[in-house]
Amino acid sequence: MKLFYSTRKLVSWRQSESGSVGFVPTMGALHDGHLALMRESMQNNDFTIVSIFVNPKQFNRQEDFDNYPNTLKTDLKKLQEIGVSAVFVPTMEEVYPTEDTYKTAKPGAFAIGFEGDFRPGHFEGVVNVVDRLFYWTNPNQVYFGQKDLQQCLVISDLIKEKYKDIRFNWIPTERESDGLAMSSRNKRLSENGKHIGQQIYANLFKCAEQEGVKAALDNCRNSIVSSGIDVEYLDIIHWNDMPVEPKTGRAIVFAGYLEGVRLIDNIIL
């Protein structure tokens, strides 16, 4: 496994390899959800690159950035064990140099609403860093998890506009045995909190099974709130004509707080 800290060395190595390259961008604190993306890439590409960079520009609250888990040593061990080809762990200066001349793309219409409303500047920060990472890694395929569904739509839109040769892969959410969506933030939950958190997906699933999904959202919200979770938003998101799977075009999306930890989830309709 190659380990790169500088953009220059990463780009040089990438240019020397002629096989297909899959890319998985992460912020570290890796869990089985991340590893599922990497395994999918490894099955379908000659090389798989993983990046680990906690991007300050996508955090709209300094507290969340400060509390984001740093498990680099453990992360690198996991990546070594599953056999990825290369890991890129850039410094802040590598990504955002003092004399920054990189003209980054801007997020499209999918950045409006939901996460875009409740986390001002979030998707601008996401696109800022992902655009640079795509440019440096020059992948043939990229892999993102469905848990961050709106992010998937934003990145897929970026690819459609600027990186037409990249294939976007949308991978289903990995879940704990009780249904809680895997997330690096789960490390901050107590065992009781993790138990309560299972109510999110259980209620989304129940809501999705009903014929009048829109009408069932209020009952879903009430049930989640009664379990001790503060709901930030719970609604239906739509998308059309996107080069992503599944193409049903609708999903229930949720965001809320449990024990002070912000959790998101969704279910495709």
N, C-alpha and C positions, 0 to 999 in steps of 0.2 A: 504493500500500500504506500503510494506516494503521499507525502505531506508537504503542502505549500503554504507559506505565510506571505509570499509576495505575488502580486499580480503578474509581474514580469516573468517569473519562473513558471507560474501556472500556464500563461499564454504560450511560452516557449515549448513546454511539454505537450500542450494540447495540439499545437501546430505540427508536432513530430509524430502524432498518432493519426492513422488513416482510417481506423475502424469507426463504427457507429458509437456515439457517445450519448449516454443518458445522464441527466442532471437532476439532483434533488437539493434544493436550497433549504436550509434549516437555521434555527437560532439555537441549536443545541438542546440540552436536557432531553436527550433522545429517549423515546419509548417505542413500544412495538408498532405503533402507528407509523412512525417515521421509518422503521426498519422494513415495514411492508412495502413502502414506496421504493426503497432501495432494492429490495428483492425483485420487485416487478421490473425495475430498470435493468438489473443484472441478467434477468431472463431474456431480455429483448434487445440488449446492446452488447457490443464488444467491451466497452469501458463504461464505468459509472463514476461520476464525480459527485461528491457531497460537499456542500459549503456549510460552515458554522460561523455565523456572524449575528450577534444581537444588535439589531438595527435600531438606533435611538430615534430615527426619524418616523418610525411607525407607531411609537408610543405617544399617546396624547396625555398620559399622566406620568410624571416623573417617578411616582411611587411604584408603578408597574414595572418600569424599566429597572429601577434599583432592586426590586424584589425578584427579577427574573432569575431562575436557577442557573448557576454556573457549575456544570459537571463535565468540563472538557476532558479530563483524564479518563473518566468512565466512558464518555462518548467515543473517544478515539479507540478505546479497547473494544467496544461493541462493533465499530466499523471495521477494525482489523479482523475480528472474528468472523464477520459475515463476508468479508473479502471484497470490499469496494476497491476500485482502482486508485482513486485519489481523493484527498480531502483538502479543501481550501479553507484556511483559518486566517483571514486577513485582519490586520489591525484597523483601527478607525481611520488612521491616516492613509492607509492603502485604499480604502473605499471612498473616503471623503477627504481628499488632500486639501491642504490649506489653499493652494492655487488650483481650485477645482474648475476645470474647463469642460467637463463632460456635460453635454446637453441631453438631459434625461427626458424621457417621454412623460406625458401626463395621463392620469387615469381617465377612462371614458365614462359613459353614462351609467355603467353598472356600479360606479362608486357612489352614486347618489342614493340616499335612504339607508335605513338599517344601520350597519356599522359606520357608514359614511356620515350619518347624522349624529350618532352617539359617540363617535371617536373622530372628531374633526382633524383632518390632516393625515389620518391613518393610511388611507390608500395612496395618497401622494407619496408618503414615505415608503410604502411597499413597492410601488412602481419604480420609485427612484433607485432602490437597491437592486430589485430584480432585473431591471433594464441593464444595469451595469454588469450583473452576474451573467446574464445571457450573453452579453457582448464578449466578456472575457472567456467564458467556458465554451462558447460556440457549440451548443449541444444539438443533436438531431432530435432528441425527445426530452421532455421535462415531465416531472411527476409531482402532482399536488393532491392533498387529501380533501375529500368531500366535506369534512367537518368545517373547514373554512370555505364554505360554499360561495359566498359573495366574492371572496378573494379569488376563487377559481374563475368566476365569471370575469372579474377585472383583468386577471392575467391572461385568460384566453382571448379577451378583447385586445390586449396589448400585442399578443402574438399575431393575431389576425391583421393588425395594422402595421406592425414593424418587423416581425420575424416570421414571415410566411413559410419558411422552410422548416420551422420547428413544429414537431407534433406534440400537442398538449394531451396529457393523460390524466384523467380525473379518477382517483382511486377511492373506493368506498371507505367510509369511516371505520376504523378499528375501535372496538369497544371492550370494556372490562366485562367479566362474566355476568355482571348485574345490569349491563346495558349502558353504563356511564361512558360517554365518549372519551377516548384516551386523549390526554392533553398534558403538556408540561406543567400547566397550572395545577393539576390535580395533586402535585406534590405538596401543595400548601393547604390541602384539606385534611381535617381530622378523619379518623376512621368513621365516626358517626356522620361527618359531612359527606364522605364518599357514599355512604349508605343512603343518605337523603338524596344525593345527586342522581341516583338511578330513577327518581321520579320524573326527571326531565324527559328522557327518551320514552319511558313507559307511557306518559301522557301524550307525547307527540304521536306515538304509534297508535294509541287508542283514537286520537283525533283523526288521524289519516284514514282509519278504517271506516269512519262514518261517511255516509253519503253527502250530507251537508257540512262539508269541512269548515267552511267559513263560519257557519252558525255555531259549530262545535268549539270554535276557538275560545269563546268566553268561558265555557266549562273547563276547557284545558287550562286556561290561565288561572282560574280559581283553584283548581286542584293543585297546580304547581305552587301557588302562593300558600295554600293551606299546609303544604309540606315544609314550609320554612324557607322558601326560595323567593327572593325579590325579582320580579320580572321587569326587564328593561324594555324588551319588545317581544312580541309573539304575533306573527302574521304570515302571509303567503307572499313569496317572491316569485316573479315570472321572468322567463327569458325565452327568446326566440332566435332561430337561425344562428345558433352558436356551434362551433366545431368541437363540441364536447359531448360525452356520454355520461348519464342517460339523457335522451332528448325529449323527455316528457314535458319539460318546460315549466314545471311548477314544483315548489317545495314549501313546507312549513319551516320557518326559521325562528330561532329562539336565542335570546341573550338575557342573562340575569346574573345576580350575585348570590353566592352561598358562602357564608363565613368570611365575607369580604373579598372573595375570589370571584372574578368574572368568568363565567362559563358560557360557551355557545354550543348550539347543536342544531340539527335540521333533519328532516326526513323528506325524501322525494315522494311526490304524489303520483 
